[in-house]
Amino acid sequence: MQNEPLAYRMRPHKIEEIAGQQDIIGKHTPLYKMIINGHVPSMLLYGEPGIGKTSLAYAIAGTSNIPFIALNATRSGKKDIEDVVNESRVTGKVLLFLDEIHRFNKLQQDTLLPHVENGSIVLIGATTENPFHDVNPAIRSRCGEIKQLKRLTDEDLFTLIQRALSDEKRGLGRQKIEISQPQQMKIAEAANGDARKALTLLESVVSASDEEDGVTIVEDALLQNLVDRIGVFGEKKGSHFYNLLSALQKSVRGSDVNAAMYYLAHLLENGDLVAVSRRLLVMAYEDIGIANPSVGPHVLASIQAAERLGLPEARIPLANAVVEMCLSEKSNSAYKAIDAAIASIHAGKVGDIPSHLKDTHYAGAAALGHEGYKYPHNTPIGSFGGWVNQTYLPDNLVGTKYYDPVLAGEEKKLAGIYQKLESFKQKKK
């Protein structure tokens, strides 16, 4: 057993041993009470890698004493599912832990679902993807509990590290290890909420440390060296990656420079420059918009510079772009206007193009009535340029408003012009 990784050996055997997740499996929760009372519902566990989905499943199995089978959806076929079904017929009930359940195919579902439905198989599915997006509805409908696990706190991980250091049977308790509490906390902080990463780092630190007189002594320099090699949390194209993109945009929209820098740093450390650049350009036009029209070209220039530079230097122009967007005046009026127009069309609110707006660059246009268009440039109006009071919307949509100006930044001037033109329309003869 000692040859197995520490993170594997320290998996909890009972739900009382779970680190963190007290809002899901704490003694006050309905789920805890159900399991203690002998009822284990089928459930989906959703969250990032290393936060305890597998550990929770094993702990539930250990607490319930129901025959337990663990499978991975990426490596399991119909035969594996049939074996689970056969086991349930022998034992009366089986607890099946299915990791990466979002990879579950239809054939596997068809084999398994009736048995989940009748209760002979209790299904605990784990996924790193949002189950409401990526898990088949047939699976979701048979899971009475859908729980999103959170990243563990530094304190949770510190407790887990201490438990591993003192556990003589499964942990490192039989070794004499000199490791201070600040060093243990440094490991907890470096793991960034990932229990597996914390225990793996602890094991690496102990294994790499020198022994003196039978005592393994952890040195600060060695610990720092190993901590520096730990990657940040998140993975390309996983749910957490998209959550980071979302958090970045919402932080910029909320004008919080420090939060935006935090999320930008995480995204760039994941290395997907294309996805980050695309989102920044969207933000420039969606959230800053015409309150500060110069931001769009500025962000585009920053993206082009980033592409030429590549990482890690790409972070510099992109950081410039993010700071400028955070502190810029903001307007989503144009974005809302086009969405309102699209929604209107989808709702069937359409009409014929006015005849005077139709193409006249062909013989016979006049015979079809495609005439009467007044060229605005021929009618100067103050310092605005040219304008003429004529109908542009279909007759049945005249008066419809999609655009609602925001009185911010440069849009203040545009809003003033818009309101003036609207007042001119009211004077139409």
Stockholm file with secondary structure:
# STOCKHOLM 1.0

chainA/1-429         MQNEPLAYRMRPHKIEEIAGQQDIIGKHTPLYKMIINGHVPSMLLYGEPGIGKTSLAYAIAGTSNIPFIALNATRSGKKDIEDVVNESRVTGKVLLFLDEIHRFNKLQQDTLLPHVENGSIVLIGATTENPFHDVNPAIRSRCGEIKQLKRLTDEDLFTLIQRALSDEKRGLGRQKIEISQPQQMKIAEAANGDARKALTLLESVVSASDEEDGVTIVEDALLQNLVDRIGVFGEKKGSHFYNLLSALQKSVRGSDVNAAMYYLAHLLENGDLVAVSRRLLVMAYEDIGIANPSVGPHVLASIQAAERLGLPEARIPLANAVVEMCLSEKSNSAYKAIDAAIASIHAGKVGDIPSHLKDTHYAGAAALGHEGYKYPHNTPIGSFGGWVNQTYLPDNLVGTKYYDPVLAGEEKKLAGIYQKLESFKQKKK
#=GR chainA/1-429 SS CTTSCHHHHTCCSSGGGCCSCHHHHSTTSHHHHHHHTTCCCCEEEECCTTSSHHHHHHHHHHHHCCCEEEEETTTCCHHHHHHHHHHHHHHSCEEEEEETGGGCCHHHHHHHHHHHHTTSEEEEEEESSCHHHHSCHHHHHTCSEEEECCCCCHHHHHHHHHHHHHCTTTSSTTSCEECCHHHHHHHHHHHTTCHHHHHHHHHHHHHHSEEETTEEECCHHHHHHHHTTCCCSCCTTSHHHHHHHHHHHHHHHTTCHHHHHHHHHHHHHTTCHHHHHHHHHHHIIIIIGGGSTTHHHHHHHHHHHHHHHCTTTTHHHHHHHHHHHHHSCCCCHHHHHHHHHHHHHHTTCCCCCCGGGSCCCSTTTTTTTCCCCCCGGGSEETTTEECCCCCCSCGGGTTCCCCCCCCSTTHHHHHHHHHHHHHHHHTCC
#=GC SS_cons         CTTSCHHHHTCCSSGGGCCSCHHHHSTTSHHHHHHHTTCCCCEEEECCTTSSHHHHHHHHHHHHCCCEEEEETTTCCHHHHHHHHHHHHHHSCEEEEEETGGGCCHHHHHHHHHHHHTTSEEEEEEESSCHHHHSCHHHHHTCSEEEECCCCCHHHHHHHHHHHHHCTTTSSTTSCEECCHHHHHHHHHHHTTCHHHHHHHHHHHHHHSEEETTEEECCHHHHHHHHTTCCCSCCTTSHHHHHHHHHHHHHHHTTCHHHHHHHHHHHHHTTCHHHHHHHHHHHIIIIIGGGSTTHHHHHHHHHHHHHHHCTTTTHHHHHHHHHHHHHSCCCCHHHHHHHHHHHHHHTTCCCCCCGGGSCCCSTTTTTTTCCCCCCGGGSEETTTEECCCCCCSCGGGTTCCCCCCCCSTTHHHHHHHHHHHHHHHHTCC
//
